[in-house]
Amino acid sequence: MIRPSIFGDRFMTDIFDDMWPYSRTMVKDEGAAMKTDVKDLGDKYQLMMDLPGFGKENIQAQLKDGYLTVTAEKSSDNEEKDEEGKFVRRERYSGKYQRSFYVGKHVELEDMTAEFKDGVLNIVFPKEEAKPKIEEQKFIEIH
């Protein structure tokens, strides 16, 4: 949906929060997940993706058919009991985020480097170079 920038990124979320005041505590803000910056380094690009709260073991990056797909998955199970072993509170959470970026068909896995530090995933990959097509001359054989 195209909307004027005066409404901001949370326009629809804010409307529903006004209608149902408890909705913010029930639904996570999907717009804040996997915020990504791409920086031009000359002959390479650097992709910086915010993944706060995730560990390196919860993140997977895959290169297939020219697309870089980053997946972050997390689950937790918090259980609190009283002295008699009855539940006082029990919460479960499971979430999975995924984003894909076209990096070019020429990019190979060996050309990429990735590092996860302080909740930020950094992936560096070469720019796609337009390889000039050399037109091959074909002749019809005359018998």
Buried (B, 14 or more C-beta within 10 A) or exposed (E): EEEEEEEEEEEEBEEEBEEEEEEBEEEEEEEEBBEBEEEEEEEBBBBBBBBEEBEEEBBEBEBEEEBBEBBBEBEEEEEEEEEEEEEEEEEEEEEEBEBEBEBBEEBEEEBBEBEBEEEBBBBBBBBBEEEEEEEEEEEEEEE
